[in-house]
Amino acid sequence: MKKIFLAMLLVAAVTAVAQTPAAPAQAAPQPNPAPAAAPAAQKKEIKDPAEYNAYVGAVQQTDPAAKVSGLEAFLTQYPNSVMKEDALELLMGAYQATNNQPKTIETAQKVLAANACNIRALALLAYANQSQQKFADAGQSGDKGLQCLQTATKPFGTSDADWDKLKAQTTVIFDGAAGLAAYQATATQPAGQPKDFAKAEKLLRAAVEADPDNLLDVYDLALGYLTPGPAEDDVNGLFFIARASNLAQGAGKAQIAKFGLSKYTKYHGSDEGWNDLLASTATTKLPPAGFTIKKYVPPTPAEQAADLVKSKKVEEMSFAEWQLVLSEGTPEDSEKVWTVLKGKPLQMVGHVISIDTTDKTTTKLMLAGSSDDIDAKRADIDLTMGAVIPKASMPAVDADFQFQGTPVSFVAKPFVMTMNDGALLVTSKPKPKPPVHKKPAQ
């Protein structure tokens, strides 16, 4: 943006020199000119030779400090000159060249006092206030500038190319300033109020398309798209937040990337593809035609069960994985698992849900083997011990229980595996590895 702004001032300086007023009229008669097309604006004329010499002498100074002195003197001596606006505009640029920011802004305000629609002064104030994070003030200048551009007249002596360039450069500044102001005004609304970033998105998108390397505009455009509301657009928001991460430097780069990843994961359903998006937005500045981000569709429980059977031996699965295949898998997949488990003594850890000792010859326990069922306090194992558990070894309800049991049958839904020939595991034997209790995400 700074490069654009400096280029804009250079155009202003060239234009101002080209607009040197006509010299005082001479006595010699002039021939009648041939008819010509009317200029965009009439050339200004200084009739007083002393005033003319003072203006030209100030304008032609090459040293910025000397130009400041000359123009200040001219404006003091000729406060009502026909060239007042032009002199103030040149003075604004001279102060900018001397890095005197306060005087630059002060002079820009004087320019607007002379002409409320001066494009260069409005652009300077919009840019300066935006740099100082005075977004409301910058937005006012931006909105005014966009309005004035609709009726702006090309100054006399300015080429069509320079005029088009000036309008394009100032439009970027006006769009950015007005867009940021609209974003800030909406973002700071009280909680609970609907946030509609439509205006901010429209202006910021125009600014970003003209200057896609402006981090502030790109970042706020992304936030506008990603904020829930009538104008929410997650796909474009994710593109521009990834682009902003590429433009950022230092700690801000990682922070923006972390925020973008969280938004991407929430929208997509996983982080798959985020790194690819980061890589592409490093060189791709705007979303290409047809750009989209497909939402992640998780596999169904049956598909998860099929993947388990293909990728893992039954003996290596956890109880929760057996449960998933036996309750959600296809009959073929379920049969593959049950063929391995049925009749084979298994050493496991279960969580005691209830204990039944009404039969004096044995003990029955209802256990939970998966974390989901432990949390729900729901039994998924019906274990019949091979003998009565001694009172001293009786487990407590809501405690973990190490046992060996032999699967004999199961019910798919709600899942319960029936085991017989239960036996306590003696402490001298190695403690069996607890199963991975959590079922795969569905």
Steps between C-alpha positions, in 0.01 A plus 500: 500500500784743574642449152161571348464811710843633410428434133177691539688802636743484208205514263370796699832682465525438126141606451545815705803607295304430183230729636724805520256785447493710192724806507337845517345602169726681249400807296587350162198372307457124465360311196168324537563137604349210312198342669601223744336262743431651840760399765403307809553811710583857402858612549540746784652843434687734737458856376747668737861456373644519854262229622579289195877528557462418869298186422725375221810571709363292787379216278830465319704451818660155496597490867193400711589739783543790257171408335327506840637848572406631156145364507437614858615849402280496190191393695565765767539775242219382271242323721224534241703400195329305224783249557435460873383138482787405267755672725362325809507167320865552405578614853341181633732297278803707599433444869460129427840505327657655813340227719307763697189297568313752721540779245409263217170415670437861594553610140275221370224636719559848355475354151162352588390833643565644153345202319317233701537255210876525446590140422866513606429664836223252579730210410780637717270541803343158445843338487647697791205435733498133407872475583427657840209256551250785498268280299185709535678814373666302222164354404342844471774610260469171311123527459530865395775416253296224335209739474713778351659270244159456340492865392871588494619702200839446343720805574612711209827380352480154654533212256235232486756241613604701808139573589400134472803401706415750773139383516606134518756563776270715711215254458714232664566730795135605530373142477747381763430785743123482464506120517710489816277761662190299412663183636602666827157658547329164454752296700466728804121481516365379837483125548176343388444733205518341153820594322463571128838558336354535149616861455844429642542192282399685183744786559786289634465246218536784247806630685657153522440425134687821415774448762507131607818544706345736757499288817255714699238502224546128427478404869188707575335377180559143622352579841197660340438190289555260793278677755153340520233722350306574182818555297693200634718333235725236654662389174627848409574572866725194527683594180575852623593397856755260347618783274530732803715241677737502202517880500558533876843508660634403843271372775191620316561245225465202734203654682307561179584148375377347829176696480457404134559132577231503769250657259599260222464195724160613621376553145667205328465250783873427514831675435551305177584746223591798719872479426422479129290816527783680682744397229276609213415842650869582530500569126130511408377841612129469423263202498509343152180441306302213649701498823331300774576300813306180534373412842639180649246217506600251771472130422190323623535255791475215249782653294710545813437136590604390151820705522581341837458149366725580204772681697519312831518145621208407725740404781648853490168684522371653820171396655340821370614411148353149531182665618494735200542220246256261670230768545545717188688290247361303210408138571817393318727726709321408821544132424874545439545647848264268684662191350827600666351600837240229560609237746844654555594599860574874510676697771346842542426791730138603552322757712251350749143617444322246723561168683249214534567245778150349530628170360712354779701288256633781286527878461373709209638844416376763257801690369572789265794449266488817285547854619168605350315242705705575812397863472137397445520242783365240258614138498633354177646177653293234679760291685419177684782390725606136503471499879386724784731797555633490857377786713854628550550521122157639413539818289310817584234647276638786289853358521722340236511120494769276345362173372518223248185394315396298199260664249204279419250738339415866440208730429579768240270784614518601773831316507559241772761225482427194716804328655517182707770324701604827658807496720680753716845593378751438776735785579808289426414502130577804287221754505315484165517811288175697528317532171478828313157579629386777267315386194617656170327832440172465314 
